[in-house]
Amino acid sequence: MTEAIGLGVLNIVLVLFFGPLFEGFVRKYIKANIAHSRRGPLVGVWQPFIDLFKLLGKEDLEAAGGVVTLQRLAPMMALAAALTASLFIPIAGKAPFEMHGDLIVFVYIIGISAVFIVFGAMASGSPYSYVGGTREMTLYLIVEPVLFIALVAAMINAHSLRFHDLIAWHQTHGVSLSMLVGAFALLMAMQAQFGKLPFDIAEAEQEIIGGPFIEMSGPKLALLKWTMFSRQFVFASVLVTVFFPWGKTGILAIDALITLIKVFVAYVVVGLIEVLTPRLRIDQALRFYLAMIITSAIAVVLAYVSP
Amino acid sequence: MTENMAQKMLNPEMILAVSAGLLLLGALISALLSPYRKVVGWVAFVFVLVASSGITYAAIKVFAEGARIVPPIFTLPAIGAGLTVRIDALSAVFVLIFALVGICATLYSVRYIQIYDHEHPIRYYPFLLLFLASLIWVVTASDMLFFIVAWELMTLFSYALVVYEKEDRKVIRAGIRYFIATHIATACMLLAAVILYVNSPDRSFAFSSLRAALENMAADKPGLVHLVLFLFFVGFATKAGILPFGFWLPEAHPAAPSSFSALLSGIMIKTGVYGVIRVFGEILPLSHFSTNWGIIISLFGTISLFIGVVTALVQTDSKVLLAFSSIENIGYIFLAVGMGIAFLRITPAIAVASIVAGLFHLVNHACFKSLLFLNAGSVLYRSGTRDMGKVSGLINIMPLTGFTAIIGSLSISGIPPFNGFSSKWLIFSDSLMAGRAMPIFLVMGVIAVFVSAVTIAVYLKFLGTIFLGQLYSDRELEHKDVPVSMRIPQVVIALFCILFGVVPTLPISLLHQAAEAVLPEGYAPPLDYIFGTLPAGVTLNLGEGIVGAWNPLPIVLAGVLTLLLSYAIYRSMAAPVRKTSVWQCGVVVGVNEARFKAHGYYVSFRDFLAFRIGRRWVRTYFPSIPVPKAGWLAKVPVTFDVDRLYYKVVEVGKRWCEKFSETHIGVPQVYVLWMVAGMVLAIVILYALS
């Protein structure tokens, strides 16, 4: 019981701290230094923390004609859902909630955060946020099957829906083609889940002035940004813990460190793809992710045919 | 002696009979009191409340003590039918949801029906109570002939309520479609019942005799068995709204008054599922027929699932959107029940878990769909429109209704920790794990998960257009919420949605008993084995160890704690709060000029789903036959257009009836003439026969 609470607190702290940190690294070294050949933020990797700190103290504007309670509640619920979802992932070797939920529960709890971002968008009544909200939902409903089917491929192999069974099977079995194909599809899905180019369609600054985030300011925007950072970390950690689980030692600190290094590699890959591509339209994104769903389905077929 | 009688009075079957009798009495009294519009609703509600309490008590006793079988009240030995009543755990489940939704919808109707000032309440309340009474009979009859009689009564009373607004052409059209479709279905069921009756060893319509008939026929007449099962399936699928048989549903459910739409979508279409479970689970003996027909049932369920949700996505009328969503959820239920039936011979754990999942989704859907229809009715009550493009931001004037609408929408989308997620989790787990034995169920499970994501989009549209955003209506609005008697039912059902989500073991234990009641004695693995022993959570064991888990309470606790953490972060620097208007790029624009309307939602996804065959674009998956422009080819679809066929039949029938009525023109002498002629004819015939 205390072990679970301790692991839970550790998971949440890791997510809240390393989410912005890795994002800051990508922002300074990959986007600014490598892609744009400029110096980047003065404080380097700590810029996202400075942004969050600044936003928490800024004036909190609320759209008067809209649903004020929901505007306040939505960013908090979104962050809470992202942090609760992180409790199912064994970031530090063992997940605190491994006995309480399986992969279906995880996919839906992380979906709650997307739903509440859209709720927050619709609560204010700005037409830009409605457009952003519908784009966010369209992207969600085509990307979520990719994540789900890739996890189903792991489930077929492991004969169980629970995360620790999936990871245990993959560790003992070694590399397998179906899991590699699933990992590739999931890596492509991460681009949209991270909200990064070429799939930052929901938040398209130049098109719809920030989409769901337009009417959020100050602390609400800080919470939403932190939600995005946390979701990114959670999705990356799902990919690396289920599809690249090797290197477990049993010692908490070393396992956490190894997972963080793998998540960092995932962030770097996503960041590189981000700086090399332009933004796609929503219909192009729909077609691309249909291809990814088919790729995930191929992973499932491979899981049936050969373990 | 009196103690014995008192004991007998408290028997579940006596209480059930008394409750049904109370409903009949209530129908009569409502009919008599109907000129007093303000009173008749409350009188009807009192009758429904007492009767529903009675049947709830009876159902709880059945769960506690086991099935009750009542010997035939009267028999028709010539045709081997007897009015037997049997209440087992499966009937008890249905009786409970009838009670809950019945009470809530009747309380809601009391004020709601008052907006129909052109219509007379005598066509509403008596039929409503008779409808509820016939529903109770449907799930407690254990004789096929009387089952069909009860089924027919239920159909007739619901038809009367669907065409309540009889001045509206579209409503009448919807009613006729419903009437003809469901009577074709009843004819199929009757034919199947007669075939089984003819083949039964003791020439009777009782369920046990029909089972024996199927056992006899399975060996030497397999084609006939398939025909019988097909006819039963068509009959029940039509009532349930499974596509393509359920094409009447998207017109009929919006046409009825919202309180009755809640009953239609909430409990009437569930009787189709009841029929499927009785016929395919109890009357059909375990054989390869179960496996094959289970797969067919699930296939039709998956088709309805997909087409239902995709068509719901593009609707702009709130009640039509909810009707298509009902088709989708019935698809989920058929998927689960079909999977259960298919696995009856293969893995008992998966079969029982799937049937429980289907029944759980049935109970949950009864809750949240009736809640959503009551919400749509509240919107109609206040704003006078069902069009989602004409109103917005109504949660600002009806906060409680909007809040219950949010709970209903989150429940139906399958968001944890509400009840929709509990049943959908069970369905997904079962179909994914069953997919290892039969891959087709894995495909269906994945389609179901995709459809669930689309459902979230559908209900965000429903909420976002009607309730959220800035307040706007294209006509005058009173800035008040609906009356208290309309708010209470919504809140009650919302509480059940939350309860069944956070404590799923409560309904699952009752539903496991229901599944045990249908299946053979000792077949079903015990509750602890399949669903685990957590106090409020479920761990799923399908025969190979624990494969899944859903324990809501710790997760809700973690959610609350992280919510408090988020709130602490939010207020950590005590930022000043200021209200401002929405940013419109520096200009001042009215609410209606910059409003994102319902028809603009998800246009990209709609275009994504359209595909081309040759030069013709298929944009909607819901069956409707496009008529080509010219030539003889244009005549072919017209012949097959079922609508025109119906209306042709109706017109011809009307003309003949009118012609026939010309024989009685209102002149008394002509009537006397007809009577004399008839007497003479009768005398001649009797003379000829003797």
Contacts between the chains, C-beta under 8 A, distances in Angstrom:
chain1	res1	chain2	res2	distance
A	8	B	558	6.9
A	12	B	562	7.1
A	12	B	565	7.6
A	56	B	569	7.2
A	56	B	570	7.9
A	56	B	572	6.0
A	56	B	573	4.7
A	56	B	575	6.7
A	57	B	573	4.2
A	57	B	575	5.6
A	58	B	575	6.1
A	59	B	575	6.3
A	59	B	576	5.4
A	59	B	577	7.8
A	59	B	578	5.8
A	60	B	575	4.7
A	60	B	576	6.7
A	60	B	577	4.6
A	60	B	578	7.1
A	61	B	578	5.6
A	61	B	579	7.6
A	61	B	580	4.9
A	62	B	577	6.5
A	62	B	578	7.3
A	62	B	579	5.3
A	62	B	580	7.1
A	63	B	470	7.8
A	63	B	579	7.8
A	63	B	580	7.0
A	63	B	581	7.0
A	63	B	582	4.9
A	64	B	579	4.2
A	64	B	580	6.5
A	64	B	581	6.0
A	65	B	393	7.2
A	65	B	396	7.8
A	65	B	470	4.0
A	65	B	471	6.5
A	65	B	581	7.0
A	65	B	582	6.8
A	65	B	591	7.1
A	66	B	393	7.3
A	66	B	468	7.6
A	66	B	469	6.4
A	66	B	470	5.9
A	66	B	582	7.2
A	67	B	393	7.5
A	67	B	395	5.5
A	67	B	396	6.7
A	67	B	468	5.8
A	67	B	469	7.7
A	68	B	579	7.8
A	70	B	395	8.0
A	70	B	468	7.1
A	72	B	570	8.0
A	75	B	566	7.5
A	75	B	570	7.4
A	76	B	563	5.8
A	76	B	566	4.0
A	76	B	567	5.6
A	76	B	570	6.0
A	77	B	563	6.6
A	77	B	566	7.8
A	79	B	562	7.2
A	79	B	566	4.4
A	79	B	569	7.7
A	80	B	559	5.6
A	80	B	562	4.0
A	80	B	563	4.1
A	80	B	565	7.4
A	80	B	566	5.1
A	81	B	559	7.1
A	81	B	562	8.0
A	83	B	562	4.3
A	83	B	565	7.3
A	83	B	566	7.8
A	84	B	555	6.5
A	84	B	558	5.0
A	84	B	559	4.9
A	84	B	562	5.5
A	87	B	558	5.9
A	97	B	554	6.8
A	97	B	555	6.9
A	97	B	558	7.2
A	99	B	539	7.9
A	99	B	549	6.1
A	99	B	551	7.3
A	100	B	537	6.8
A	100	B	549	6.0
A	100	B	550	7.7
A	100	B	551	4.0
A	100	B	554	5.1
A	100	B	555	6.0
A	101	B	549	5.9
A	101	B	550	6.3
A	101	B	551	7.0
A	101	B	555	6.4
A	102	B	429	7.5
A	102	B	547	7.8
A	102	B	548	4.5
A	102	B	549	5.4
A	102	B	550	7.3
A	104	B	425	5.4
A	104	B	428	5.3
A	104	B	429	6.4
A	104	B	548	7.2
A	104	B	550	7.9
A	105	B	416	6.7
A	105	B	425	6.7
A	105	B	549	7.6
A	105	B	550	5.6
A	105	B	555	7.4
A	108	B	414	6.6
A	108	B	415	6.7
A	108	B	416	5.4
A	108	B	421	6.1
A	108	B	425	7.7
A	109	B	416	5.8
A	109	B	555	7.3
A	111	B	415	7.2
A	111	B	453	7.6
A	111	B	456	7.1
A	112	B	415	5.8
A	112	B	416	6.8
A	115	B	410	7.7
A	115	B	413	7.5
A	115	B	415	6.3
A	115	B	456	6.1
A	115	B	460	7.1
A	118	B	460	5.6
A	118	B	464	7.9
A	119	B	460	7.7
A	119	B	463	8.0
A	119	B	468	7.5
A	122	B	460	7.1
A	122	B	463	7.2
A	122	B	464	4.1
A	122	B	468	4.2
A	122	B	469	6.1
A	123	B	468	5.5
A	123	B	469	7.6
A	124	B	469	7.7
A	124	B	582	6.3
A	125	B	392	7.6
A	125	B	393	6.4
A	125	B	468	7.4
A	125	B	469	3.8
A	125	B	470	3.6
A	125	B	582	5.7
A	125	B	591	7.6
A	126	B	582	4.5
A	126	B	583	6.5
A	126	B	584	7.9
A	127	B	594	4.8
A	127	B	595	6.4
A	127	B	596	4.7
A	128	B	583	7.8
A	130	B	464	6.7
A	130	B	469	7.4
A	130	B	596	3.7
A	131	B	596	6.4
A	133	B	460	7.2
A	133	B	464	7.0
A	134	B	457	8.0
A	134	B	461	7.9
A	134	B	596	7.7
A	134	B	600	8.0
A	134	B	601	5.3
A	134	B	602	6.1
A	135	B	604	8.0
A	137	B	456	7.0
A	137	B	457	4.4
A	137	B	460	5.7
A	137	B	602	7.5
A	138	B	457	7.1
A	138	B	602	6.0
A	138	B	604	5.9
A	138	B	605	5.2
A	140	B	453	6.6
A	140	B	456	7.5
A	140	B	457	7.6
A	141	B	450	7.5
A	141	B	453	4.1
A	141	B	454	5.3
A	141	B	456	7.1
A	141	B	457	5.3
A	141	B	605	7.5
A	142	B	605	7.9
A	144	B	449	7.9
A	144	B	450	8.0
A	144	B	453	4.8
A	145	B	446	7.1
A	145	B	449	6.6
A	145	B	450	4.8
A	145	B	453	6.8
A	148	B	446	7.3
A	148	B	449	5.3
A	149	B	446	6.0
A	152	B	432	6.2
A	152	B	442	7.3
A	152	B	446	6.7
A	155	B	432	6.2
A	156	B	435	7.5
A	156	B	436	6.6
A	156	B	442	7.7
A	159	B	436	7.0
A	159	B	544	6.6
A	159	B	547	7.1
A	160	B	545	7.7
A	160	B	546	7.8
A	160	B	547	4.5
A	160	B	548	7.5
A	161	B	429	6.0
A	161	B	432	6.9
A	161	B	433	7.3
A	161	B	540	7.8
A	161	B	547	5.4
A	161	B	548	4.1
A	162	B	546	7.5
A	162	B	547	6.9
A	162	B	548	6.5
A	162	B	549	6.3
A	165	B	547	7.7
A	209	B	583	7.6
A	209	B	585	7.9
A	214	B	583	6.3
A	215	B	582	6.4
A	215	B	583	7.0
A	218	B	575	4.9
A	219	B	569	7.7
A	219	B	570	4.8
A	219	B	571	7.3
A	219	B	572	7.9
A	219	B	573	7.3
A	219	B	575	5.1
A	220	B	570	7.4
A	222	B	569	7.5
A	222	B	570	7.9
A	223	B	566	6.2
A	223	B	569	6.6
A	223	B	570	5.8
A	226	B	569	7.5
A	282	B	604	4.5
A	283	B	604	5.0
A	283	B	607	6.6
A	283	B	608	6.3
A	286	B	604	6.4
A	286	B	605	6.8
A	286	B	608	4.6
A	287	B	608	7.4
A	290	B	608	7.9
A	297	B	446	7.8
A	300	B	442	7.3
A	304	B	439	6.6
